[in-house]
Amino acid sequence: MDMLLMGLCLAVFGVAFVALAFGAAMRSESWNSPAQPELPLVKAVAPARFFSDRVPAAVPPLQVPLEVLLLQIENHVRLEQAAAESFLAFPSQALLHSKTTSPFVN
């Protein structure tokens, strides 16, 4: 019973100490600190470019037709299916860890 009371007292003192420390940390310092002078605002200077100070012209994004993308995806699927079929026909560790011939990397 004595150990339980000792642990309870230590816990209460610990909570009180943490509450005091938290209160001191969160207290506003306006009442004991002098008023800080207001600093003038300075405009931000654009960072210098590495090679040139010219700003590059905006390049419009390259639009690829949807049909071209669909053909590339179909080709990728065909190559992956062929690789899977060859592995199922003759399974080996070399085929399992070989690189794909598809230009897409998964």
C-alpha positions as CSV (number, residue, x, y, z in Angstrom):
1,M,0.0,0.0,0.0
2,D,2.9,2.3,0.8
3,M,4.4,1.8,-2.7
4,L,1.0,2.6,-4.3
5,L,0.7,5.9,-2.3
6,M,4.3,6.8,-3.2
7,G,3.6,6.2,-6.9
8,L,0.4,8.2,-6.8
9,C,2.2,11.1,-5.1
10,L,5.0,11.1,-7.6
11,A,2.5,11.0,-10.5
12,V,0.6,14.0,-9.0
13,F,3.8,15.9,-8.6
14,G,4.9,15.0,-12.1
15,V,1.6,16.2,-13.6
16,A,1.8,19.4,-11.6
17,F,5.4,20.0,-12.8
18,V,4.5,19.4,-16.4
19,A,1.4,21.7,-16.2
20,L,3.6,24.5,-14.7
21,A,6.2,24.0,-17.5
22,F,3.5,24.0,-20.2
23,G,1.9,27.1,-18.7
24,A,5.2,28.9,-18.6
25,A,6.0,28.0,-22.2
26,M,2.6,29.1,-23.5
27,R,2.5,32.4,-21.6
28,S,2.6,35.4,-23.8
29,E,5.7,37.5,-23.3
30,S,4.0,40.9,-24.1
31,W,3.8,42.1,-20.5
32,N,7.6,41.8,-19.7
33,S,9.2,42.4,-23.1
34,P,9.7,45.8,-24.7
35,A,7.7,46.7,-27.7
36,Q,9.5,45.6,-30.8
37,P,10.1,48.2,-33.5
38,E,8.3,47.6,-36.8
39,L,10.7,46.8,-39.7
40,P,10.1,48.2,-43.1
41,L,9.0,45.7,-45.7
42,V,11.6,44.8,-48.3
43,K,10.6,43.6,-51.8
44,A,11.8,40.2,-52.7
45,V,14.5,40.1,-55.3
46,A,14.1,37.4,-57.9
47,P,16.9,34.8,-57.7
48,A,19.6,35.0,-60.3
49,R,19.5,32.4,-63.0
50,F,22.6,30.1,-63.3
51,F,23.3,30.7,-67.0
52,S,21.1,33.6,-67.9
53,D,18.9,36.3,-66.5
54,R,16.4,35.7,-69.3
55,V,13.1,34.0,-68.5
56,P,12.4,31.1,-70.9
57,A,9.4,31.4,-73.1
58,A,6.5,29.2,-72.0
59,V,6.5,26.0,-74.1
60,P,3.0,24.5,-74.7
61,P,2.7,21.0,-73.5
62,L,3.1,18.3,-76.2
63,Q,-0.3,16.8,-77.1
64,V,0.0,13.1,-78.1
65,P,-3.0,11.6,-79.9
66,L,-5.1,9.1,-77.9
67,E,-4.7,6.5,-80.6
68,V,-0.9,6.5,-80.2
69,L,-1.1,6.0,-76.5
70,L,-3.6,3.2,-76.9
71,L,-1.3,1.4,-79.4
72,Q,1.6,1.7,-77.1
73,I,-0.4,0.3,-74.2
74,E,-1.6,-2.6,-76.4
75,N,1.9,-3.3,-77.5
76,H,3.1,-3.3,-73.9
77,V,0.3,-5.7,-72.9
78,R,1.1,-8.1,-75.7
79,L,4.8,-8.1,-74.8
80,E,4.0,-8.8,-71.1
81,Q,1.6,-11.6,-72.0
82,A,4.2,-13.2,-74.2
83,A,6.7,-13.0,-71.4
84,A,4.3,-14.6,-69.0
85,E,3.4,-17.4,-71.5
86,S,7.1,-18.2,-72.1
87,F,7.7,-18.3,-68.3
88,L,4.7,-20.6,-67.8
89,A,6.0,-22.9,-70.6
90,F,9.5,-23.2,-69.3
91,P,9.8,-21.7,-65.7
92,S,13.2,-20.7,-64.7
93,Q,14.8,-18.2,-62.3
94,A,16.6,-16.4,-65.2
95,L,13.2,-15.8,-67.0
96,L,11.7,-14.7,-63.8
97,H,14.3,-12.0,-63.2
98,S,14.9,-11.0,-66.8
99,K,14.2,-7.4,-68.0
100,T,11.2,-6.8,-70.1
101,T,11.5,-5.8,-73.8
102,S,8.7,-3.3,-73.4
103,P,9.7,0.4,-73.4
104,F,7.4,0.9,-70.4
105,V,8.9,0.2,-67.0
106,N,6.6,-1.1,-64.3
